[in-house]
Amino acid sequence: MNFGNRYTGLINKYRDHLPVSDDTRLISLGEGNTPLIKLKNIPAMLGKHVEIYVKYEGLNPTGSFKDRGMTMAVTKAVEAGSKAIICASTGNTSAAAAAYAARAGITAFVLIPEGKIAMGKLAQAMMYGAVTLQIRGNFDEGMELVKQVAAHAPVTIVNSINPYRLQGQKTAAFEIVEELGFAPDFHCLPVGNAGNITAHWMGYSEYHERGIVNSRPKMVGYQAAGSAPFMRGGPVANPETVATAIRIGNPQSWDKAWELQKVSGGWFDELADQEILDAQRLLAMYEGVFCEPASAASLGGAIRDIKSGKIPEGSKVVCTLTGNGLKDPDTAIGQCSNAVLKTIDATLDQVKDAILKSMAG
């Protein structure tokens, strides 16, 4: 056995593909290297000959894919001498920014929409010590404020308009190719700010240009129906969805995402909130994988397109699960109303009766 080969984060692993030097001080929490899980039960239920894999980004250090980009964004901010970073967030970016700022020993300022952020994500930002500002407005308004503040104050923006964010996030595509041995036929992602779908295309394209893979996947992005600017042909003024991580009406990576879906032969589509929640529960109950609601948009959309034949039989499909289900426990518990917690006496008879009744259906 080989010992001592400790994984030290995605920048070290992919240094040759990233804009860092030997002198760069790396700000890392060991992000990346997340599991690519081949689904077994859901494909069988669909009755279609399609391989479905889920890239479970919820197992990153702060529980979402944002850590991939944040390690690069904060590393480069520190390299440039920045003492503070700033972001607008629906939750996951604020958690990642706060954690990596804490790791670097700098300050994080985060703007979040009041009452529109899952408690798990808010708790993270606060525990990591970020200066957390709730605004009476939505993410898009917060993003504009962040840009204005950064123009007048010595802070570095770490939203996905920061190009280093996408550099870090492209490494997920590298990992998928390395594990499968090829690029998938379709890669399905939830779309909010559209930075992640853009970053994955960058990663696949880079490996394609280097001759590591012979093809690139069709990139498919799914939005929530109440927050679907790509389907509406323009910004949505008041986006609303239970999938808080993609509750964004004016994606910052609009142009790049729109172009890549055309070049790749992919498409954008939308799902109703109930479709998203159904996919979240299906994945948990039949595959043992617990993702947050927005993550499930990728699988929910893929299932619908597999059923319709838009994703044909014989395809190999990767669905990105962007965040961990523990980020938003309230929404998850709300779906389990038919499994009401019952209180019984601490006696063998009552426990036995409860179990037997459950087994009897």
N, C-alpha and C positions, 0 to 999 in steps of 0.2 A: 504494500500500500504506500501511496505517496501522501505525506503529511506536510503541512506548512504552506500549502497553496491557498492562502486566504483570499477570498474575493474582496476587492477594495473599491468597488464602484465602477460605474460605466465610463467615466473619463479615463481612468487608467486602462480599462480594457480596450477602449476604442480611441486611444490617444492619437493614432495615425490618421483618424478620420475627423478629428476635432481641432478647433483653433486654439490650442494650448501649446506651451513650450515646456522644456525641462525645468524652467525656473518658476513656472506658474504654481502658486499655492492653491491646491485643490480643496474645495469645500464640498465634502461628501459625507453622506450618511449610509453608504453602501447600497445606493439605489440601483435599479435595474435587475437583470437576471431573474425576471418574474416567470412563473410557470405558463407554459402553453399546454392547455388541457384539452385532450381529444374527448368530445362528448360521445357518450355511448347510448344513453337511454332516449334522449330527445330525437336523434336521427331515426331510431327504430320506431318511435311513435309516429313520425312523419311518413314512414313507409317509402322514403326516397333514398336512392343510392347517392348520398352526398356526405362527404366528410366535413364535420364542423369542429373547429378548434376555437377555444376562447383564450385570449391572452389576458391573464388576470393581473391587471396593473394595480388592483387594490392591495396587493402584497408589497408595494413599495413602502419605504419608511413612514411616510405620513398617510398612507392609505390611498394614494391616487397616482396617476401617470404624471401629475405635475412635477413630481420630484425629479424626473428625468431632465426636464427643462430647467428646473430651478438650480440644480447642481451647477450647470453651465452658466446660467445668468448671474448667480451670486459669485461664482468663481471669477468671472470676468469683471464684475462690479468691483470686487476687492482688488483685483489686479490693477484696475484703473484708479484705485485710491478712494473709492466711494465709501462713505461712512453710514449711508442709509439707503434703503430701497423702499419702493412704494408700489402698490398695485390696487386695482379694483378687483372685486372677486364675488362670485356666487358661493364661495366657500372653500373649494379645494386649493385654489391658488393662494388664498390667504394663509391656509394651514402650512403649505409648503414654503411660502416666502418667510413666514415667521420662524419655522424650524431651521431653515438654512441660514437665516440671519443670526439666530441664536448660536448656531454652530460656528459662524464666522466672527461673532463678537461685534456685530453691527446692529443698527436699529431697523426695524420693519414697521412701515406705516401701511395699514390696510383699510380700504374703504369698502363697506359692505352695505347692501340694501336692507333697511330696517325691516325686520320681521320676515325676511325672505331667504333666510339661510338656515340650513339644517343645524340643529344644536350640537351635533358631534363635531362639525367643522368649526363652529364658533368657539367651542371649548378648546379646540386645538390652538387656534390663533391666540387666544387669551393665555393659555398655559405656557406657550412658547415665549410670551412676553411682548407680543406685537402691540403697538399703539393702534387700537382698533376703533375706527370711527364708523358708526352707523349713520347712513344718510337717508333722508326722506326722499328717496328716488330709487330708480332701478340700476342694474349693472351698467347699462349703456351711459347713463348720466354720470355714474361714478367714474367710468373710463375717461370721459371727457374732462372731468375734474382732475384726474391723475395727470393727464397730458398737460393741462394748464399749470398745475403745481410744479411739475418737473421742469417747465420752461422758466420758472422763477426761483427755484430752490435747488440746493445741491443734493438731489435724490436721484436714484437710478430706477427707471421703470422696469419691472420684471414681469409684466404681462406678456402675452405672446407676440406683441409688436416688437419686443426685444428679440433680435435675430438669434441670439445665443440660446434662447428657449427652444427654438425649433431644431437647432443643432443637437441639443441634448435629446430631444424627443424622437429624432430620427433613428436613434439607436434601437428602438423597439422593433423596427423593421429589420435591422441587422440580426437581432436575436431570433426573430421568426424564421428568417431564411436559414440561419445556421442550424436551427433545430429541425426544420422540415427537410432541409437539403435542397429546397427550391422555393420560389415565390408562389403563394397561393393564387388560385384563379380569381378569387374575389376577396377583398378585405372590406369588412363592414365596420363602420364606426358611428357613435353618436356625434352629433355636430352642434356645437354651441358657438364658440368664437372662431371655429374652423382652423385653429392652429394645428391641432393634432393630426387631422387628416392630411394637411399640407406637409407636416413633418414626416409622416410615414411615406408619402410619395417621394419626398426628398431621399429618404433612406433606401427605398427600393430602386430609385433611379440611379443613385450612387453605386450600388452594388451591380446594377445592370451595366452601367458605363464601364465598370472595372472588369466586366466579364465574369463576375461571380455567379450571376444568374442569367438565364437566357430570356426571361420574360418578366413583365411587371403585372401586378394584379389590376383588375378593374376596381376602382375605388368607389365605394358606395357609402353615402352619408345619410343618416336618418335624424330628423328633427322632430320635436314634439309639435303637434298640430297647433297648439297655442303660442308657439314660438318658432315659426318656420319661415324666416325671411327668404331662404333660397327657393321655397315653394311659392312665395308671394311675389317674388321678383323685386324685392326691396325691403328696407328696414321695417320692422314691426314696432310700433310706438310703445305698446304696453304688453310685452310678452308675458304669458302666464302658463305655467305647467307645474305638475307635481314633481317633475324631473328638474329640480332646482339647478343642477349643475349645467344644464343647457338652456336655462331661461335667459337667453340673450337675443335681443332683437336686431342688433347691428353688428354682425361679425367683423372683427378687425382683419381677418385674413380672407375676406370675401373674394377678392380678385384671384388670388392664387388657388383657392379651393374651387372656384367656378371653372377655372382653366383646367385644373388637373382632372376633374371628373369628366370633362370632354375629351381630353387627350387619352385618358386611360380607358375610355369606353364605359365608364360607370355612370352613376346617377345619384340624384338626391330624392328623398321621399320623406313623408311625415307619418307619424303614428299618433293615434289618440292616447290620452293618458292611460286609459284602461288597458290598452294593448301593451303599453310599456310595463305597467304593474303586473299584468298577467305573465309576461315574459320573465320578469324578475322572480316571481314566485315559482314558475315552472323550472327555472334554472336551479333554484334552491332546493325544491322538493325532489327533483328527479336526477340532479347531477351533484348535489351537495356543494354548490358554489353560490355564495351570498354576495351579490353586488348591489350597489346603490341604484336607485331607479333610472337615472340617466344612462348608466352603463347598459341597462337591459334594452335600450332602444336598438342597439346594434343587433342583438339576437332576435328581438321581436320583429324587426324589419327583415332580417335574413330568413326567418321562418316563413313569413308571409310570401317572400319572393321565391323561396324554394317550393312552397305549395303551389304557387301560380305557374311555376316553370320558368320564370324570369331568370332565376339562377338554375341552370339545367342540371339534370342528373349527371353524375360523374364528376361534379365540381368539388374542388377543395376550397373551403371557406374559412377564413379567420375572422372572428368577431372580437373587437377590443372591448374589454370590460374596464372602464376607466377608473372606477373607484370601488372601495369596499362598502358592503352593506351596512357595516357598523357606523358609517358616517351619518346615516339617517334612520335610526331605529324606530322613530315615531311612525314614519310612513310604513315601515315593514309590519309593525305591530297592528297598525290599522287595517291591514289586509287579512289579518288572521282572526277576524271576528267570529268565524265559525269554530274556532278552536279556543273558546273562552277558558281561561284558567279557572280550575275548580279547586276549592279548598275542601280537604277531607281530614278526618281524624287520623292521627298517627297510629293506626292499628293495621294489623295484617289483613283483616277481613275487608276493611274499606279500600286499602290499596289493591288487594286482589280483585275485588269486585270492579273497581275502576278500570283495571287493566283488561279483565275479561270482557267487559262491556265495549271497550275500545276495539279489541281484537274481533269482536263479533260484528263490528261495523255499526 
